[in-house]
Amino acid sequence: MKRRDFLKISASAVASVSVPSIWASDRVVPKSKIEGKGSFGKAKSVIQIWLWGGPSQIDTWDPKPDAGYDYCGPLNKPIETNVSGIRISQTMPMLAKCADKYSIVRSVTHGIFAHETGSYLVQTGREPGRYVYPCVGAVVSKFKGYDGGYKGVIPPYIVLTTPQGRFSESGFLGDKYKPFATGGDPSKIPFEVEGIVAKGMSRSRQQIRREILNGENTLFNAMMKSGGLSKQSSAREQAYNLILGDAAKAFDISNEPKSIRDLYGYGRFANSCLIARKLVEEGVPYITINYGGWDTHKGHFQEMSRLMPQTDRAISGLITDLHSRGLLDSTIVWWSGEFGRTPKIDWEAPYFGGRGHWGSAFSTMLAGGGFKGGQVVGKTDSKAEKVVERPVSPADVIGSIYWNLGIAPDATLTTPQGDVVSLTDPNESKIKTKGVLKEIMYA
């Protein structure tokens, strides 16, 4: 094939393959009737910080200094926060300074000890069964994105940087609602987002290549002048805007001032949090940061000493930055993993101070978007082994997030088989709970 013919085909491919499945306007449907008062619908975006592997509750949000060395290890000195009466792990000194801006839920429970099932349950609110349900990101992508009048060029559900692969995020909703996974390494500048930033190529060179392509693509240009291919042309322009226009700047942190870079810190996770803030500014409804490394079966405390300083700085920086920009009121920040870690430490070989999986009691954090700050929900026993006060199921957490996003509590989805199902089903849980987290939601 001659180079000129290849360029003609490439231009058509950009228009006909890459974009219409994402931006087709005929897929926008009327919003369901939403009733409610107060904070209902306050949030516009969610930043989900998914600590892939399961973070320890006792070494983060639910410290138990009196449990003894076999439970606390060296992390037995919890610190006061800026909210009287709330103490958190010594591993989070910077988050302690902004506790007035988030709530801690110390009593999440589902009793699952396997990664796949735990991930599915925490992100869908459903037990495995007949259907593969969509996760929160896919549901938000539907109700607040494609079917909710979203007009952004950037897809409404972004994952930084790779899907975790534990389950199908879109479930029975299908590929349309799968997240756009950026790939690449956010610690590198420029951040080479797959499909947007060409590896090793500057923006100016990409622009030159576009101009050459437009000049060579005589067939496409002629058909455009005759009135054909209007949809393909529009789709192509949207694709180029994502690659070369203002939308691409959401993934570029090179122009952020040093004070902001210092606030978040430096590295892969810190830069992901900063990019998430920029995506919120672009109106993207749902951003997931898949943050691995928390499956600390071996050398748990060595891993915590590596993970927690950057985690503490980046998340506190994100909350502080959102607040200073007036974005925290409309942005939910959700910290969670699929479960917690065993409260009792395994000191023997080959674990040498490791913690296993623990689904009986673990913690989550919720900030912004209609959630109150400076609050604690629930309580575990003296060793963080079981919930003793206000058990909370994943469905309760998810239902609360939907409520604050303005997604109707009685909203439904239709399966490919034609069955109408609710977004969450609290009655499905084997755990008796009180439902959504009204105590930390504005009335």
Secondary structure as UniProt FT lines:
FT   HELIX           3..13
FT   HELIX           14..18
FT   HELIX           20..23
FT   HELIX           25..27
FT   TURN            38..41
FT   STRAND          45..51
FT   TURN            52..53
FT   TURN            58..61
FT   HELIX           65..67
FT   HELIX           69..72
FT   TURN            73..74
FT   STRAND          79..80
FT   TURN            84..85
FT   STRAND          87..88
FT   TURN            90..91
FT   TURN            93..94
FT   HELIX           95..101
FT   STRAND          102..108
FT   HELIX           115..124
FT   HELIX           136..140
FT   HELIX           141..146
FT   TURN            147..149
FT   STRAND          157..160
FT   TURN            169..170
FT   HELIX           171..173
FT   HELIX           175..177
FT   STRAND          180..181
FT   TURN            186..187
FT   TURN            194..196
FT   TURN            199..200
FT   HELIX           203..216
FT   HELIX           218..225
FT   TURN            226..227
FT   HELIX           230..244
FT   HELIX           246..251
FT   TURN            254..255
FT   HELIX           258..264
FT   HELIX           268..281
FT   TURN            282..283
FT   STRAND          286..291
FT   HELIX           300..324
FT   TURN            325..326
FT   HELIX           328..330
FT   STRAND          331..336
FT   STRAND          340..341
FT   TURN            349..351
FT   STRAND          357..358
FT   STRAND          362..367
FT   TURN            369..370
FT   STRAND          375..377
FT   STRAND          379..380
FT   TURN            382..383
FT   STRAND          387..389
FT   HELIX           394..405
FT   TURN            409..410
FT   STRAND          412..414
FT   TURN            416..417
FT   STRAND          420..422
FT   HELIX           426..428
FT   HELIX           438..440
//
